[in-house]
Amino acid sequence: MKSLLKENKITLLLALPIASGQLSQMLLGLVDTIMIGRLGTEQLGAAAFVNVLFNFPFVFGIGLFSAISVMVSHRHGARKHAEAGEAFRNGFIISVLLSILLAGSMLALLPILDVFKQPPIVTELAPDYLFWIALSLIPMIPALTIKNFAEAKNEPWTVLWVMLGGVALNVVLNYALIFGNLGLPKLGLEGGGLATFIARVVTLAVLWRYLNRSKRLSPSVPKRWLVKLDRILCTDTIKMALPICGQLTMEFGSFAVAALLIGQFGSTSLAAHQIAISCAAFTFMVPLGISLAVTIRVGHAIGAGEVNRSRRIIVGAHISAFILMFLTAAAFILGGDFIAAGFSPDPAVITLAGSLFIIVAFFQISDGFQIISQGALRGLRDVNVPTIMIFISFWVVGIPLGAWLGFGYGLEAKGLWIGLAIGLTLAAVILTARLAQLVKRAESA
């Protein structure tokens, strides 16, 4: 027990700044949601619609820098600092190219937004906001790649403060550009998108400066960036990134598809969904931070040849996630209506969002378990089978069941959320079972 507590303490100390950094990114979205909600239900619905579209390309970025984190952590654990730097250099260049490609793919949706069959006012309001949110992918993905590299090198604190500074800047810019304060023009919804873009550009600039000045990171910071890419390293990174992208696309995509289906029930349903998903995503950042720390620490243990230590790391993380998600579930049950009222003054939106928070509360623990198991499996470099498991959980069970309840039984938004909750619970069970099997096998090898 003492060794388990010791390992868990190390994991949580690493997870604290990582989770805080993830929360800072979600705060950007929450700030936009809260401030845009003051403009009206239609504007909030348009922001929700754009954020749904944004999640699809963004998960490819998450998959890439998650793969880079695994590769760097394994080499760091083996004390191969130069190789860790080369893995980062190749991954960072890929991240820049990918960010441009993903931004372009999102901008390509501008002429065809009608095909998503959202309320006409939502489709009319969305383009100006979408333009800036799409462009913000270009600084965002490289910035988060630097963040993950520093975390894999056990240097998470400075990047945390930079991320929080980006949030503070976004708050000020939202206040100025959405509502026309501080002598700037009142741009409304478009101002929220422009503020996010500027904040992400500044964040990347500061992280780049830190990367090239940090003495602690310097053993693994490339001295020459524009040399030929390593074909083998790039191939290995992409091979690991693609299944992770698949996992995230299926998980985030299930919520995105649910949002598009919910949008067919009207702006009120879409606005309530945006409030619920924003809060659920915000609390999810805590177990996600622990999961990212588990990926790094399991990678360090495997790289150092210490397989037995990984079990204590994983068990401690699961216990911590359970406690934290139990507390957030209680908060959603007891204060759902109060939380919703902070986002929108519309009574219909508040009532519906409050009922969705009850469903969110019931899948909090499942969500925590499945993401910790995913992180540990990535640390063990097991990504292909979990991808199939996530596909079954969300796309064979969750979304079809939710659509059946929402449309067939008239439960509308609540039916879609019930289906997602059941899919998450199934994912938690089968991913954790897979993890237990692999750890047992590794220990007996």
Secondary structure, 3 states (H helix, E strand, C coil): CHHHHHHHHHHHHHHHHHHHHHHHHHHHHHHHHHHHHCCCHHHHHHHHHHHHHHHHHHHHHHHHHHHHHHHHHHHHHCCCHHHHHHHHHHHHHHHHHHHHHHHHHHHCCHHHHHHHCCCHHHHHHHHHHHHHHHHCHHHHHHHHHHHHHHHHCCCCHHHHHHHHHHHHHHHHHHHHHHHCCCCCCCCCHHHHHHHHHHHHHHHHHHHHHHHHHCCCCHHHCCCCCCCCCCHHHHHHHHHHHHHHHHHHHHHHHHHHHHHHHHHHHCHHHHHHHHHHHHHHHHHHHHHHHHHHHHHHHHHHHHHCCCHHHHHHHHHHHHHHHHHHHHHHHHHHHHHHHHHHHCCCCCHHHHHHHHHHHHHHHHHHHHHHHHHHHHHHHHHCCCCHHHHHHHHHHHHHHHHHHHHHHHHHCCCHHHHHHHHHHHHHHHHHHHHHHHHHHHHHHHHHC
